[in-house]
Amino acid sequence: MGKKRTPPHIVQMQAEGTKADRNLTREGTYEEAQELANKMPTFPPDKLIYIRNLVQKVLRKELDLEVLKVFIRLTNSYMELESVYPRAKMLSERRYNGK
């Protein structure tokens, strides 16, 4: 007889950790996003530059994507994100390629 295989959903739950671990991670993410939201300028052009810089940090892997998602949700900056994403991506690719 072969060894009994652990179901994939159990393996995933074990890899994610306990509910307390996930909540702690979620709280840390929320706190970091809240700090970014508190630092965000209120003047619209400065706000766009700030969000673009955050997107560039995510693209360079200096900032966690989950933190940006929570930040956008907290500040309701979906429209701003859509408008700055193409430029942020172009700028980060240009810097990455050394141009």
N, C-alpha and C positions, 0 to 999 in steps of 0.2 A: 504494500500500500504506500501511496505517495504522501507527502507532507501536505496537510491542509493549508490552503491558501487563504490569506487574509483578504476580505473584500476591499475593493478600491476605496469605497467611501470611508471605511474605518482608517485606512492608511492616510487618507487626506486629513481626517480629523486629528490623527496623531501628529501629523506634520505641522498643522496649524497651531497646535498647542491647546491649552485649556481656555475656557471662556474668559477667565480672569486675565490671561496673557493677551488675548485679542482685545479686550476692553482697555488694557493698559496701553497697548499700541495705538488704539483708536483715540484715546485721550491725549497721548503725546502728539499725534498728528493734528488733532483739533487745536491744541494749545499753540503749536507752531503756526498753523494757519491763522489763528486769531491774532498772534503777534504781527504777522505780515499784514493782516487787515487793518490793524491799528496804525501801522506805519504808512499806509497808503494815502497819498495826497488827495485832496478833494477837487483841485483844479483839473478839469477834464483832460487837457493835453498832458499834464504831468501824470495823471492817472494812467493814461494809455502807455506812456513810457515806462512807468513802474510795472505794469502788467506784462509789457513786452520783455522787460529785463527778467522777470520771473520765468516767463516761458523759455527764454534763452538759457537760464540756469537749469531748467528741467531737461532741455535738449542736450546740455553738456553734462547732465547727470550730477549736478551740484545740489539739486533740490529734488526731493521725492515727488513723484507724480501725484501720489495720493494727497500730499499736502496742498499741491496746486488745485486739485479737484475740490477739496474742502474749502480752500480760499475762495474759489470762484463761486461756490455755492453760498458761502457766507456773505460775500459782497454783491452777489447777483450781477456779476460782470460777464455774463455770457456774450453779450453783443461786443463788448470791448475785446474779449478773447478772440472772437471771430475776426475782428478787424486787424488785430496785431499779429496773429499767428503766422500768416505768410511772410511778413517782413522779418519776424524773429527767426523763422526757419532759414530764410535766405541768409541773414547775417551770421547765424551760427555755422551754417555750412561753409560760408566764405571764410570765416576765421579758422574753421577746422581744416580746410584745404590749404591754408597758408597764404591766401591771396590778400 
